[in-house]
Amino acid sequence: MTPYHIKIAPSAKKQFISLPKRYQKILFKLMEALAINPRPPGVKKIDGMTGLYNHDIDHLRLIYKIEEQEVLILLVK
C-alpha cells in the first residue's frame, strides 16, 4: 500500500501544540499509522460529510479528511 501524505491544518496544529506532551506522542503515533492505513479498525466515517473521519483514542478526538493520497488533519480535541 502506498503511504499517504499527512497534512495538518493550521488550527489543528495549534490544538496539537497546546496538548500535554503525553497526548502529543499518542497523536503523533496515530498520525504515523494513518499515513499507512487511513481507515483503521475503530475509525468512524462522519455521516453527511464526504471523506471526513473521526478517530477517538484515549481522551482525544482526531477529525480528518482523506483525499486521494493525502490525509488532512482538521481537528484535535
DSSP file (Angstrom, degrees, kcal/mol; ACC not computed):
  #  RESIDUE AA STRUCTURE BP1 BP2  ACC     N-H-->O    O-->H-N    N-H-->O    O-->H-N    TCO  KAPPA ALPHA  PHI   PSI    X-CA   Y-CA   Z-CA
    1    1 A M              0   0    0      0, 0.0    36,-0.0     0, 0.0     0, 0.0   0.000 360.0 360.0 360.0 133.6    0.0    0.0    0.0
    2    2 A T        -     0   0    0      1,-0.1     0, 0.0     0, 0.0     0, 0.0  -0.560 360.0-112.0 -73.5 131.2    1.3    3.4   -0.9
    3    3 A P        -     0   0    0      0, 0.0     2,-0.3     0, 0.0    33,-0.2  -0.298  27.1-127.2 -63.9 148.4    1.8    5.7    2.1
    4    4 A Y        -     0   0    0     31,-4.0     2,-0.5    30,-0.1    66,-0.2  -0.680  19.2-118.0 -92.0 149.0   -0.5    8.7    2.4
    5    5 A H  E     -a   70   0A   0     64,-2.8    66,-3.0    -2,-0.3     2,-0.5  -0.765  26.6-141.8 -86.7 130.2    0.9   12.2    2.9
    6    6 A I  E     +a   71   0A   0     -2,-0.5     2,-0.4    64,-0.2    66,-0.2  -0.832  21.2 179.6 -97.3 126.4   -0.2   13.8    6.2
    7    7 A K  E     -a   72   0A   0     64,-2.8    66,-3.2    -2,-0.5     2,-0.5  -0.956  14.3-150.3-121.4 145.2   -1.0   17.5    6.3
    8    8 A I  E     -a   73   0A   0     -2,-0.4    66,-0.2    64,-0.2    64,-0.1  -0.969  16.7-127.3-119.8 124.2   -2.2   19.3    9.4
    9    9 A A     >  -     0   0    0     64,-2.7     4,-2.4    -2,-0.5     3,-0.3  -0.341  28.6-113.3 -62.4 147.6   -4.5   22.4    9.1
   10   10 A P  H  > S+     0   0    0      0, 0.0     4,-2.0     0, 0.0     5,-0.2   0.872 117.2  50.8 -53.5 -40.7   -3.1   25.4   11.0
   11   11 A S  H  > S+     0   0    0      1,-0.2     4,-2.0     2,-0.2     5,-0.1   0.897 110.7  48.6 -66.2 -38.6   -5.9   25.3   13.6
   12   12 A A  H  > S+     0   0    0     -3,-0.3     4,-2.7    61,-0.3    -1,-0.2   0.863 108.2  55.1 -67.9 -34.9   -5.3   21.6   14.2
   13   13 A K  H  X S+     0   0    0     -4,-2.4     4,-2.6     2,-0.2    -2,-0.2   0.916 107.6  48.9 -63.8 -42.5   -1.6   22.4   14.6
   14   14 A K  H  X S+     0   0    0     -4,-2.0     4,-1.7     2,-0.2    -2,-0.2   0.916 112.7  48.1 -62.0 -42.7   -2.3   25.0   17.3
   15   15 A Q  H  X S+     0   0    0     -4,-2.0     4,-0.6     2,-0.2    -2,-0.2   0.913 111.8  50.1 -63.8 -42.2   -4.5   22.5   19.1
   16   16 A F  H >< S+     0   0    0     -4,-2.7     3,-1.2     1,-0.2    -2,-0.2   0.929 110.0  49.5 -61.5 -47.3   -1.9   19.8   18.9
   17   17 A I  H 3< S+     0   0    0     -4,-2.6    -1,-0.2     1,-0.3    -2,-0.2   0.817 106.0  57.4 -63.6 -31.5    0.9   22.1   20.2
   18   18 A S  H 3< S+     0   0    0     -4,-1.7    -1,-0.3    -5,-0.2    -2,-0.2   0.607  89.5  96.1 -77.5 -10.3   -1.3   23.1   23.2
   19   19 A L  S << S-     0   0    0     -3,-1.2     5,-0.0    -4,-0.6    -3,-0.0  -0.420  88.9 -94.3 -77.0 153.5   -1.7   19.5   24.3
   20   20 A P    >>  -     0   0    0      0, 0.0     4,-2.0     0, 0.0     3,-0.8  -0.335  39.7-109.0 -60.8 151.1    0.5   17.9   27.0
   21   21 A K  H 3> S+     0   0    0      1,-0.3     4,-2.4     2,-0.2     5,-0.2   0.830 117.2  61.4 -53.0 -37.3    3.5   16.0   25.6
   22   22 A R  H 3> S+     0   0    0      1,-0.2     4,-1.5     2,-0.2    -1,-0.3   0.917 108.6  41.8 -58.3 -44.9    1.9   12.7   26.6
   23   23 A Y  H <> S+     0   0    0     -3,-0.8     4,-2.6     2,-0.2    -1,-0.2   0.837 109.7  58.3 -73.1 -33.0   -1.1   13.3   24.3
   24   24 A Q  H  X S+     0   0    0     -4,-2.0     4,-2.6     1,-0.2    -2,-0.2   0.917 105.9  49.8 -60.5 -42.1    1.2   14.7   21.5
   25   25 A K  H  X S+     0   0    0     -4,-2.4     4,-2.1     2,-0.2    -1,-0.2   0.907 110.6  49.6 -63.3 -42.1    3.1   11.4   21.5
   26   26 A I  H  X S+     0   0    0     -4,-1.5     4,-1.9     1,-0.2    -2,-0.2   0.939 114.4  44.4 -61.7 -47.7   -0.2    9.4   21.3
   27   27 A L  H  X S+     0   0    0     -4,-2.6     4,-2.7     1,-0.2    -2,-0.2   0.862 109.5  55.8 -67.5 -35.8   -1.5   11.5   18.4
   28   28 A F  H  X S+     0   0    0     -4,-2.6     4,-2.2    -5,-0.2    -1,-0.2   0.929 108.7  47.5 -62.4 -44.1    1.8   11.5   16.6
   29   29 A K  H  X S+     0   0    0     -4,-2.1     4,-2.0     1,-0.2    -1,-0.2   0.897 111.7  51.3 -62.9 -39.8    1.8    7.7   16.6
   30   30 A L  H  X S+     0   0    0     -4,-1.9     4,-2.3     2,-0.2    -2,-0.2   0.922 109.3  49.7 -62.7 -44.2   -1.8    7.7   15.4
   31   31 A M  H  X S+     0   0    0     -4,-2.7     4,-1.3     1,-0.2    -2,-0.2   0.881 109.0  52.6 -64.2 -37.5   -0.9   10.1   12.5
   32   32 A E  H  X S+     0   0    0     -4,-2.2     4,-0.6     1,-0.2     3,-0.2   0.910 110.5  48.0 -62.0 -40.9    2.0    7.9   11.5
   33   33 A A  H >X S+     0   0    0     -4,-2.0     4,-2.7     1,-0.2     3,-1.0   0.873 106.7  56.5 -67.3 -37.1   -0.4    4.9   11.4
   34   34 A L  H 3< S+     0   0    0     -4,-2.3    -1,-0.2     1,-0.3    -2,-0.2   0.789  97.1  64.0 -65.4 -26.6   -2.9    6.9    9.3
   35   35 A A  H 3< S+     0   0    0     -4,-1.3   -31,-4.0    -3,-0.2    -1,-0.3   0.783 112.7  35.1 -66.0 -26.1   -0.2    7.5    6.7
   36   36 A I  H << S+     0   0    0     -3,-1.0    -2,-0.2    -4,-0.6    -1,-0.2   0.853 139.9   9.4 -92.8 -44.0   -0.1    3.8    6.1
   37   37 A N     <  -     0   0    0     -4,-2.7    -1,-0.2     1,-0.1    -2,-0.2  -0.837  59.8-175.7-140.5  98.8   -3.8    3.0    6.6
   38   38 A P  S    S+     0   0    0      0, 0.0    -4,-0.1     0, 0.0    -3,-0.1   0.541  83.8  52.8 -75.8  -4.1   -6.2    6.0    6.9
   39   39 A R  S    S+     0   0    0     -5,-0.1     3,-0.1    14,-0.0     6,-0.0  -0.459  76.3 163.5-126.1  61.6   -9.2    3.7    7.6
   40   40 A P    >   -     0   0    0      0, 0.0     3,-1.8     0, 0.0    -6,-0.0  -0.248  51.7 -75.5 -73.8 166.0   -8.1    1.5   10.5
   41   41 A P  T 3  S+     0   0    0      0, 0.0     3,-0.1     0, 0.0    -2,-0.0  -0.357 120.0  31.8 -57.8 139.4  -10.5   -0.5   12.7
   42   42 A G  T 3  S+     0   0    0      1,-0.4    14,-0.4    -3,-0.1     2,-0.2   0.209  86.4 123.6  96.8 -14.7  -12.3    1.8   15.1
   43   43 A V    <   -     0   0    0     -3,-1.8     2,-0.4    12,-0.1    -1,-0.4  -0.577  49.8-148.0 -79.7 144.0  -12.4    4.8   12.9
   44   44 A K  E     -B   54   0A   0     10,-2.9    10,-3.1    -2,-0.2     2,-0.3  -0.938   8.3-132.7-117.9 133.0  -15.8    6.2   12.1
   45   45 A K  E     -B   53   0A   0     -2,-0.4     2,-0.6     8,-0.2     8,-0.3  -0.653  29.5-120.6 -77.4 136.7  -17.0    7.9    9.0
   46   46 A I    >   -     0   0    0      6,-2.5     3,-1.7    -2,-0.3     6,-0.3  -0.708  30.4-120.4 -83.6 118.8  -18.9   11.1    9.8
   47   47 A D  T 3  S+     0   0    0     -2,-0.6     3,-0.1     1,-0.2    -1,-0.1  -0.283  91.7  13.8 -60.5 137.7  -22.4   10.9    8.3
   48   48 A G  T 3  S+     0   0    0      1,-0.1     2,-0.5     4,-0.0    -1,-0.2   0.447 104.4  99.6  80.4   0.3  -23.3   13.6    5.8
   49   49 A M  S X  S-     0   0    0     -3,-1.7     3,-1.3     3,-0.2     2,-0.3  -0.961  73.6-128.5-124.1 114.7  -19.7   14.7    5.3
   50   50 A T  T 3  S-     0   0    0     -2,-0.5     3,-0.1     1,-0.3    -3,-0.1  -0.428  86.6  -7.9 -66.7 121.0  -17.9   13.5    2.3
   51   51 A G  T 3  S+     0   0    0     -2,-0.3    15,-2.0     1,-0.2     2,-0.4   0.518  96.5 134.4  76.3   6.0  -14.5   12.0    3.2
   52   52 A L  E <   - C   0  65A   0     -3,-1.3    -6,-2.5    -6,-0.3     2,-0.3  -0.746  30.5-175.5 -95.1 137.3  -14.5   13.0    6.8
   53   53 A Y  E     -BC  45  64A   0     11,-3.1    11,-2.2    -2,-0.4     2,-0.4  -0.924  14.9-150.2-130.5 154.0  -13.5   10.5    9.5
   54   54 A N  E     -BC  44  63A   0    -10,-3.1   -10,-2.9    -2,-0.3     2,-0.5  -0.989  11.0-175.9-125.8 128.4  -13.4   10.6   13.3
   55   55 A H  E     - C   0  62A   0      7,-2.6     7,-2.4    -2,-0.4     2,-0.5  -0.974   6.4-164.2-128.1 118.6  -10.9    8.6   15.4
   56   56 A D  E     + C   0  61A   0     -2,-0.5     2,-0.4   -14,-0.4     5,-0.2  -0.865  14.1 168.6-101.6 132.1  -11.2    8.6   19.2
   57   57 A I  E >   - C   0  60A   0      3,-1.9     3,-2.5    -2,-0.5     2,-0.2  -0.981  62.1 -33.6-144.8 131.3   -8.2    7.4   21.2
   58   58 A D  T 3  S-     0   0    0     -2,-0.4   -35,-0.0     1,-0.3    -2,-0.0  -0.436 126.2 -30.5  56.0-123.9   -7.7    7.8   24.9
   59   59 A H  T 3  S+     0   0    0     -2,-0.2     2,-0.3    -3,-0.1    -1,-0.3  -0.001 120.4 100.6-108.0  27.4   -9.4   11.2   25.7
   60   60 A L  E <   -C   57   0A   0     -3,-2.5    -3,-1.9     2,-0.0     2,-0.4  -0.813  54.2-157.1-116.4 152.0   -8.6   12.6   22.3
   61   61 A R  E     -C   56   0A   0     -2,-0.3    16,-2.3    -5,-0.2     2,-0.5  -0.997   5.9-168.8-128.8 130.0  -10.6   13.1   19.1
   62   62 A L  E     -CD  55  76A   0     -7,-2.4    -7,-2.6    -2,-0.4     2,-0.5  -0.978   2.0-169.5-118.8 122.4   -9.0   13.4   15.7
   63   63 A I  E     +CD  54  75A   0     12,-2.3    11,-2.7    -2,-0.5    12,-1.8  -0.952  19.1 162.7-112.9 128.9  -11.1   14.5   12.7
   64   64 A Y  E     -CD  53  73A   0    -11,-2.2   -11,-3.1    -2,-0.5     2,-0.4  -0.937  31.0-133.1-144.7 164.5   -9.5   14.2    9.3
   65   65 A K  E     -CD  52  72A   0      7,-2.3     7,-2.9    -2,-0.3     2,-0.6  -0.961  14.0-145.1-122.8 136.8  -10.3   14.1    5.6
   66   66 A I  E     + D   0  71A   0    -15,-2.0     2,-0.4    -2,-0.4     5,-0.2  -0.899  22.1 171.7-104.1 124.4   -9.0   11.7    3.1
   67   67 A E  E >   - D   0  70A   0      3,-2.9     3,-2.2    -2,-0.6     2,-0.1  -0.962  59.9 -60.8-134.2 115.4   -8.3   13.0   -0.4
   68   68 A E  T 3  S-     0   0    0     -2,-0.4    -1,-0.0     1,-0.3   -64,-0.0  -0.268 122.7 -13.2  47.9-114.1   -6.6   10.8   -2.9
   69   69 A Q  T 3  S+     0   0    0     -3,-0.1   -64,-2.8   -65,-0.1     2,-0.4  -0.084 122.5  89.3-105.5  33.8   -3.1   10.1   -1.3
   70   70 A E  E <   -aD   5  67A   0     -3,-2.2    -3,-2.9   -66,-0.2     2,-0.5  -0.987  55.4-159.2-135.1 139.7   -3.4   12.7    1.4
   71   71 A V  E     -aD   6  66A   0    -66,-3.0   -64,-2.8    -2,-0.4     2,-0.7  -0.982  13.9-159.8-115.7 119.7   -4.8   12.8    4.9
   72   72 A L  E     -aD   7  65A   0     -7,-2.9    -7,-2.3    -2,-0.5     2,-0.5  -0.894   9.5-145.3-104.6 113.9   -5.7   16.3    6.1
   73   73 A I  E     +aD   8  64A   0    -66,-3.2   -64,-2.7    -2,-0.7   -61,-0.3  -0.675  25.7 169.8 -78.4 120.4   -5.9   16.6    9.9
   74   74 A L  E     +     0   0A   0    -11,-2.7     2,-0.4    -2,-0.5   -10,-0.2   0.787  56.6  19.1-102.7 -35.1   -8.7   19.1   10.6
   75   75 A L  E     - D   0  63A   0    -12,-1.8   -12,-2.3   -63,-0.1     2,-0.4  -0.997  46.3-173.9-148.4 135.4   -9.3   19.0   14.4
   76   76 A V  E       D   0  62A   0     -2,-0.4   -14,-0.2   -14,-0.2   -16,-0.0  -0.992 360.0 360.0-125.4 120.2   -7.6   17.7   17.5
   77   77 A K              0   0    0    -16,-2.3   -15,-0.1    -2,-0.4    -1,-0.1   0.352 360.0 360.0-140.8 360.0   -9.7   17.9   20.6
